[in-house]
């Protein structure tokens, strides 16, 4: 259960939308929160994947630099 306080203007606008759509204010708020969470959860997961790929790429190149240093190859 979640209680949310809205300023009077926003609550009036929400009520108008709810009347127009024949839905409850709670139903509209629930949908809005669900969409917000999905969007931000997807963005969080995308950033985690990006960082993981960047770290893996860094590790792969770091290994090559270590090997080059070990065998005395000139850096690229």
C-alpha positions as CSV (number, residue, x, y, z in Angstrom):
1,X,0.0,0.0,0.0
2,X,1.3,3.4,-0.9
3,X,-0.1,6.8,-0.1
4,X,0.9,9.8,-2.2
5,X,0.2,13.5,-1.5
6,X,-0.4,15.6,-4.6
7,X,-0.6,19.3,-4.8
8,X,-4.2,20.5,-5.4
9,X,-3.6,21.5,-9.1
10,X,-2.1,18.1,-10.0
11,X,-4.9,16.2,-8.1
12,X,-7.5,18.2,-10.0
13,X,-5.8,17.5,-13.3
14,X,-5.6,13.8,-12.4
15,X,-9.3,13.7,-11.5
16,X,-10.2,15.3,-14.8
17,X,-8.2,12.7,-16.7
18,X,-9.7,9.9,-14.7
19,X,-13.3,11.2,-15.4
20,X,-12.5,11.6,-19.1
21,X,-11.2,8.0,-19.3
22,X,-13.7,6.5,-17.0
23,X,-11.0,5.2,-14.7
24,X,-10.0,5.7,-11.1
25,X,-7.3,8.1,-10.0
26,X,-5.6,5.1,-8.4
27,X,-5.6,3.1,-11.6
28,X,-4.0,6.0,-13.5
29,X,-1.4,6.6,-10.8
30,X,-0.6,2.8,-10.7
31,X,0.0,2.8,-14.4
32,X,2.1,5.9,-14.2
33,X,4.3,4.4,-11.5
34,X,4.6,1.1,-13.3
35,X,5.8,2.8,-16.5
36,X,8.2,4.9,-14.5
37,X,9.7,1.9,-12.7
38,X,10.0,-0.1,-16.0
39,X,11.7,2.8,-17.8
40,X,14.2,3.4,-15.0
41,X,14.8,-0.3,-14.3
42,X,15.6,-0.8,-18.0
43,X,17.9,2.2,-17.9
44,X,19.6,0.8,-14.8
45,X,20.1,-2.6,-16.4
46,X,21.4,-1.1,-19.7
47,X,23.9,0.9,-17.7
48,X,25.0,-2.1,-15.8
49,X,25.5,-4.1,-19.0
50,X,27.5,-1.1,-20.5
51,X,29.7,-1.0,-17.5
52,X,30.2,-4.8,-17.5
53,X,31.2,-4.7,-21.2
54,X,33.5,-1.8,-20.7
55,X,35.2,-3.6,-17.7
56,X,35.5,-6.8,-19.7
57,X,37.1,-4.9,-22.7
58,X,39.4,-3.1,-20.3
59,X,40.5,-6.4,-18.7
60,X,41.0,-8.0,-22.1
61,X,43.3,-5.1,-23.2
62,X,45.1,-5.0,-19.9
63,X,46.0,-8.7,-20.3
64,X,47.5,-7.9,-23.8
65,X,49.5,-5.0,-22.3
66,X,50.8,-7.3,-19.6
67,X,51.8,-10.0,-22.1
68,X,53.5,-7.4,-24.3
69,X,55.5,-6.1,-21.3
70,X,56.4,-9.7,-20.4
71,X,57.8,-10.5,-23.9
72,X,59.3,-7.1,-24.5
73,X,57.1,-6.2,-27.4
74,X,56.9,-2.4,-28.2
75,X,53.6,-0.8,-27.2
76,X,51.1,-0.2,-30.0
